[in-house]
Amino acid sequence: METDGIATPFGQRAMTLGMLASQAIVKTIPPEASIDKWKLYRWLCEARPKLRISDRALSVLNALMSFYPKTELAAGDSMVVFPSNMQLSLRTHGMAETTLRRHLAALVDAGLLMRRDSPNGKRYVRRDREGEIGEAFGFSLAPLLARAGEIEQLAAAVTAERLLLQRLRERITLVRRDIVKLIETALEDDLAGDWMRFEAEYRVQILGLPRIATPEILAPILSALEALRSEILKCMEYQVILHNSAGYPDQTERHKQNSKPDSKSDLEPRFETKQGGHAEFQPDTLAAADRTVAAKPRNPATADNPLNHDRVNSPQRPLGAGPEPHKPYPLPLVLQACPEIVPFGPGGTISGWRDLMTAAVVVRSMLAISPSAYENACAVLGPENAATVIACILERSGHINSAGGYLRDLTRRAERGEFTLGPMLMALARANGEPAKRAG
């Protein structure tokens, strides 16, 4: 049983207000109070960050609780355990005696243990004739029973904070993936928009992610990323809606009834959708279509229709000219994705497309790419994009066996509409510009 007097520490250890507070809390334990000691220990493990104790101190506390013979800590029982330092060391897997003393002092300072020192400072017990404990000196577990409700609440708060942090990290990961994929799609499909600004804002937010995150830090970053994603979506959806009003090549058009059954359907040009998604006139009907358009008088009813104007009067590229070169990507994005080509520019810098194309000629010779392969790439992709491809090949030269063969293969795929430069650039930009992986 516990004594009602004040327990002061032995020797040179000073009495503290924390010790006095722990002894005062023990006196408030209700007579019917009890708690499963291992359930209480699990709460202690959950609430450890709030209690500011180390995991090794919890190991020492676990060893002390194992010396208590009963499963439940109950008021009215003697909750003093009195193992020697040698026994404690064995149950803490050989912990050194000095380390044991340090962690025991930390548990006392945290108010989880209470010292009941004997007159000579030793830990022992006095028993009566029936073998029952009369008086024991050692460490009292009574503060654990007195603070059981507080410890449970702290454990619940830590668990809730951990789940909130996990959800914030998951949402940040999803929003980051959305932003990267949307920017890649916009660049690949040549959509209008300030994509470099979006990329810069995205990286500013990512750099704000700390290595050890808290909900207070992640919440504003998540809000900023969600706002950026909404802005990107709004920009893309507006252009997609405008594009959709004219119809996609693979969509089913509404049925148009011909009110002149005697008209020759053979005079209408036929479309064939290639793999790149561009519809071109077939050569066997192009001449007939041109003659029909030239001979047909202008209809005032359809003259103001912009769709009809585009279908009749839009200029067509000559047959056999190959695919139309793609629009070049922003030069800052190219230099961010391929920084290794910069020293090959005039004066060791690249300030414009002319400098990049000059550097590409130098790198082409260095990579043993034939002039014919490079000229073919310029004809198919355009000189700016061909120079960009050379920069990408230089960036990955350690993983490419034959740079010339690789360039010819990319050119052939571009002719068939199977290759676009956007995904390659974005992958290199992330590899060269992505900060170290952090929380979220």
HELIX and SHEET records of a PDB file:
HELIX    1   1 LEU A   17  VAL A   26  1                                  10    
HELIX    2   2 LYS A   37  GLU A   46  1                                  10    
HELIX    3   3 ARG A   48  LEU A   51  1                                   4    
HELIX    4   4 ASP A   55  SER A   66  1                                  12    
HELIX    5   5 ASN A   85  ARG A   91  1                                   7    
HELIX    6   6 GLU A   97  ASP A  109  1                                  13    
HELIX    7   7 ALA A  142  ALA A  146  1                                   5    
HELIX    8   8 ALA A  148  GLU A  188  1                                  41    
HELIX    9   9 TRP A  195  LEU A  207  1                                  13    
HELIX   10  10 PRO A  215  ALA A  246  1                                  32    
HELIX   11  11 SER A  265  LEU A  267  5                                   3    
HELIX   12  12 PRO A  283  ALA A  295  1                                  13    
HELIX   13  13 PRO A  300  ALA A  303  1                                   4    
HELIX   14  14 PRO A  306  ASN A  313  1                                   8    
HELIX   15  15 LEU A  331  ALA A  337  1                                   7    
HELIX   16  16 PRO A  339  PHE A  344  5                                   6    
HELIX   17  17 PRO A  346  GLY A  348  5                                   3    
HELIX   18  18 TRP A  353  MET A  366  1                                  14    
HELIX   19  19 PRO A  371  LEU A  381  1                                  11    
HELIX   20  20 PRO A  383  GLU A  395  1                                  13    
HELIX   21  21 SER A  397  HIS A  399  5                                   3    
HELIX   22  22 ALA A  403  GLU A  415  1                                  13    
HELIX   23  23 GLY A  422  GLY A  433  1                                  12    
SHEET    1   A 2 SER A  34  ASP A  36  0                                        
SHEET    2   A 2 GLU A  72  ALA A  74 -1                                        
SHEET    1   B 3 VAL A  80  VAL A  81  0                                        
SHEET    2   B 3 ILE A 133  SER A 140 -1                                        
SHEET    3   B 3 MET A 114  ARG A 116 -1                                        
SHEET    1   C 3 VAL A  80  VAL A  81  0                                        
SHEET    2   C 3 ILE A 133  SER A 140 -1                                        
SHEET    3   C 3 TYR A 124  ARG A 127 -1                                        
SHEET    1   D 2 PHE A 271  THR A 273  0                                        
SHEET    2   D 2 ALA A 279  PHE A 281 -1                                        
END                                                                             
